[in-house]
Amino acid sequence: MPQDISRVEAVMMAAPVIPVLIVEDPSKAVPMAEALVRGGLPAIEITLRTPRALEAIKLVAENVEGAIPGAGTVMDQAQYDAAVEAGSKFIVSPGATPKLLDIADQHDVPLLPGAASASEVMALLERGYERLKFFPAEQAGGAPFLKSLSSPLAAAKFCPTGGVSLEKAASYLSLPNVLCVGGSWIADAKAIASEDWSGIEERARAAAALPR
């Protein structure tokens, strides 16, 4: 089915920042997500970069009120299907291929596909995708590059991810074609492993307060 732009936009507009997370131990997923939600960041992207990431998504989906769990680094049919089955409310990919877009069209759960060039953005616009991930943001040209796309490709709105920090987030969020940013600084692997829930909540509050 065609992607419903309103559903993925609702995820992007839930807060200025979507935390991008690598969760090794699913037992830490619920308190981690609770800290993020308390801090004002309900949309939570758990990347499929660890063997038990799907378990972590399922636990968040079933146990954390107010959370909007999503799956990141999704690149094929099996991952998309499993992420939806686990309870993901949105799917994120580092890029986009015709095959992945065909898979997304089979699902009700929306895809936020990645793009890093004008041609990639144009190809996604042709497929009806107007809400995109800009990845890897800093390495692909950062805020100045995205600003340069805002006029010729005005329909596209982005979530820049990759090398984005609290300090850099403001420059992205000031752009007319940026709805939110994705970042790992709020709950990095060390903070999760050490169960620094108060620190994660504090950083989430600071991120949630960013203007856009």
C-alpha positions as CSV (number, residue, x, y, z in Angstrom):
1,M,0.0,0.0,0.0
2,P,1.2,3.6,-0.6
3,Q,3.0,5.1,2.4
4,D,0.9,7.4,4.5
5,I,3.0,10.5,5.0
6,S,1.0,11.7,8.0
7,R,2.0,8.6,10.0
8,V,5.8,9.0,9.6
9,E,5.5,12.8,10.0
10,A,3.7,12.2,13.4
11,V,6.7,10.3,14.6
12,M,9.2,12.9,13.3
13,M,7.1,15.7,15.0
14,A,6.8,13.9,18.4
15,A,9.9,15.6,19.6
16,P,12.9,17.5,18.1
17,V,15.2,14.5,18.6
18,I,14.8,10.7,17.9
19,P,17.3,8.8,20.0
20,V,19.2,6.3,17.9
21,L,20.1,3.4,20.1
22,I,22.2,0.2,20.1
23,V,20.9,-2.1,22.8
24,E,23.0,-5.2,23.7
25,D,21.0,-6.3,26.7
26,P,17.2,-6.3,26.3
27,S,16.7,-6.3,30.1
28,K,17.9,-2.6,30.0
29,A,15.5,-1.6,27.2
30,V,12.4,-0.8,29.4
31,P,14.1,1.4,32.0
32,M,16.1,3.1,29.2
33,A,12.9,3.8,27.2
34,E,11.1,5.0,30.4
35,A,13.9,7.5,31.0
36,L,13.6,8.8,27.4
37,V,9.8,9.1,27.6
38,R,10.1,10.9,31.0
39,G,12.6,13.3,29.4
40,G,10.2,14.1,26.6
41,L,11.4,11.9,23.7
42,P,8.8,9.3,22.9
43,A,10.0,8.2,19.5
44,I,12.8,5.7,20.1
45,E,14.8,4.1,17.3
46,I,16.4,0.8,18.3
47,T,18.8,-0.3,15.6
48,L,19.0,-3.9,14.4
49,R,22.7,-4.0,15.0
50,T,22.7,-6.4,17.9
51,P,21.5,-10.0,18.1
52,R,18.7,-9.2,20.6
53,A,17.5,-5.8,19.2
54,L,14.1,-7.2,18.2
55,E,13.6,-8.5,21.7
56,A,14.3,-5.0,23.1
57,I,11.8,-3.4,20.7
58,K,9.1,-5.9,21.8
59,L,9.7,-5.2,25.4
60,V,9.5,-1.4,24.9
61,A,6.3,-1.8,22.8
62,E,4.6,-4.0,25.4
63,N,5.7,-2.2,28.6
64,V,6.5,1.5,28.1
65,E,3.4,3.7,28.1
66,G,3.9,6.7,25.8
67,A,6.8,5.2,23.8
68,I,6.8,5.1,20.1
69,P,9.3,2.3,19.3
70,G,10.9,2.0,15.9
71,A,13.5,-0.2,14.3
72,G,16.6,1.2,12.6
73,T,19.1,-0.3,10.1
74,V,16.3,-2.2,8.4
75,M,17.5,-3.4,5.0
76,D,15.5,-6.4,3.8
77,Q,12.2,-8.3,3.9
78,A,13.0,-10.5,6.9
79,Q,14.1,-7.5,9.0
80,Y,11.1,-5.4,8.1
81,D,8.7,-8.3,8.8
82,A,10.4,-9.1,12.1
83,A,10.5,-5.5,13.2
84,V,6.8,-5.0,12.6
85,E,6.0,-8.3,14.4
86,A,8.0,-7.0,17.4
87,G,5.8,-3.9,17.6
88,S,7.7,-1.3,15.7
89,K,5.6,1.8,14.9
90,F,8.1,3.1,12.3
91,I,11.0,1.6,10.3
92,V,14.3,3.4,9.5
93,S,16.8,2.5,6.9
94,P,20.3,4.0,6.2
95,G,19.4,4.2,2.5
96,A,16.8,3.0,0.0
97,T,16.6,0.5,-2.8
98,P,13.7,-0.2,-5.1
99,K,13.3,-3.6,-3.4
100,L,13.2,-2.1,0.1
101,L,10.6,0.4,-1.1
102,D,8.5,-2.5,-2.6
103,I,8.7,-4.2,0.8
104,A,7.6,-1.1,2.6
105,D,4.6,-0.8,0.3
106,Q,3.4,-4.2,1.6
107,H,3.3,-2.9,5.2
108,D,1.1,-0.4,7.2
109,V,4.1,0.5,9.3
110,P,5.8,3.5,7.6
111,L,9.4,3.6,6.4
112,L,11.8,6.6,6.9
113,P,14.3,5.9,4.1
114,G,17.8,7.3,4.0
115,A,19.2,9.6,1.3
116,A,22.5,11.5,1.0
117,S,22.3,13.2,-2.4
118,A,20.0,15.2,-4.5
119,S,19.5,12.3,-6.9
120,E,18.6,9.9,-4.1
121,V,16.1,12.5,-2.7
122,M,14.6,12.9,-6.2
123,A,14.2,9.1,-6.6
124,L,12.4,8.9,-3.3
125,L,10.1,11.8,-4.1
126,E,9.2,9.9,-7.3
127,R,8.1,7.0,-5.2
128,G,6.0,9.3,-2.9
129,Y,8.4,9.6,-0.1
130,E,8.6,13.1,1.2
131,R,9.8,12.4,4.7
132,L,13.4,11.2,4.7
133,K,16.4,10.4,6.8
134,F,19.6,12.3,5.8
135,F,22.4,9.9,6.5
136,P,25.3,10.1,7.3
137,A,24.5,13.8,8.0
138,E,27.8,15.3,9.0
139,Q,29.8,13.3,6.6
140,A,27.5,14.0,3.7
141,G,27.7,17.8,4.0
142,G,25.9,18.7,7.2
143,A,23.5,21.5,7.6
144,P,24.8,23.6,4.8
145,F,24.1,20.8,2.3
146,L,20.6,20.3,3.6
147,K,20.0,24.0,3.4
148,S,21.0,24.0,-0.3
149,L,18.3,21.4,-1.0
150,S,15.5,23.3,0.7
151,S,14.6,25.4,-2.3
152,P,14.9,23.0,-5.3
153,L,13.6,20.0,-3.4
154,A,11.2,21.8,-1.1
155,A,8.8,18.8,-0.7
156,A,11.4,16.8,1.1
157,K,11.6,17.1,4.9
158,F,14.4,15.4,6.8
159,C,15.6,13.8,9.9
160,P,19.4,14.3,9.8
161,T,21.3,11.4,11.5
162,G,25.0,10.6,11.8
163,G,27.5,12.7,13.8
164,V,24.7,14.9,15.2
165,S,25.4,16.2,18.7
166,L,23.3,18.4,21.0
167,E,25.4,21.4,19.8
168,K,25.0,20.6,16.1
169,A,21.3,19.8,16.4
170,A,20.3,23.4,16.7
171,S,21.7,24.3,13.3
172,Y,19.8,21.5,11.7
173,L,16.5,22.2,13.4
174,S,16.7,25.9,12.3
175,L,16.4,24.8,8.7
176,P,13.0,24.9,6.9
177,N,13.3,21.3,5.6
178,V,14.3,19.6,8.9
179,L,11.6,18.3,11.2
180,C,13.8,16.5,13.7
181,V,17.3,15.0,14.1
182,G,18.4,11.6,15.1
183,G,21.2,11.2,17.7
184,S,23.0,8.6,19.8
185,W,24.4,11.1,22.3
186,I,21.4,10.9,24.6
187,A,21.7,7.2,25.4
188,D,25.0,5.8,24.0
189,A,26.1,2.3,24.7
190,K,28.1,3.2,27.7
191,A,25.2,5.0,29.4
192,I,22.9,2.1,28.7
193,A,25.4,-0.5,30.0
194,S,26.0,1.5,33.2
195,E,22.2,2.0,33.7
196,D,22.6,5.8,33.8
197,W,18.9,6.3,33.6
198,S,19.0,9.7,35.4
199,G,21.7,11.0,32.9
200,I,19.7,9.7,30.0
201,E,16.6,11.5,31.2
202,E,18.5,14.7,31.8
203,R,20.0,14.6,28.3
204,A,16.5,13.8,26.9
205,R,15.1,16.8,28.6
206,A,17.7,19.0,27.0
207,A,17.1,17.5,23.6
208,A,13.3,17.9,24.0
209,A,13.7,21.6,24.8
210,L,15.6,22.3,21.5
211,P,13.7,24.9,19.4
212,R,12.5,24.1,15.9
